[in-house]
Amino acid sequence: MEMRRYHRVLRSVAAPALLLLLLLTLVLPFIQTQMQSAREKAADELPLDGGIVDTPGAENDLRIVDLARFAVSEHKNRTVNEGGAKKMYEAKVWEQPWMDFKKLMEFRPAEGASASA
């Protein structure tokens, strides 16, 4: 009698367990593919912390304007006055906002830019 009860319990547990295993076998690859796609999309859209980020068309972004002002101020502190002529420059600023840190790494005339009045 005891053995029959054991087999009955085993059958009642085995069928749902096999069904769950089958379901996981079918669904898990799909979930992994979706998660990988989401990671790749996020990597394409967001720059990595610590990476160099080009920001064309961001002239009105307040953070970029603040970094540009910082770059010009640092450049003026390092060099003699270049006169009143307006020129286009490219700057590289190393920023670590979580440490309230900024450092001007490069400041040079923009390639192909002409002086404007």
Secondary structure, DSSP 8 states (H G I E B T S, - for coil): -HHHHHHHHHHHHHHHHHHHHHHHHHHHHHHHHHHHHHHHHHHHHS--TTS----TT-TT-HHHHHHHHHHHHHHHHHS----S-B--EEEEEEEEGGGTEEEEEEEEE-TT---B-
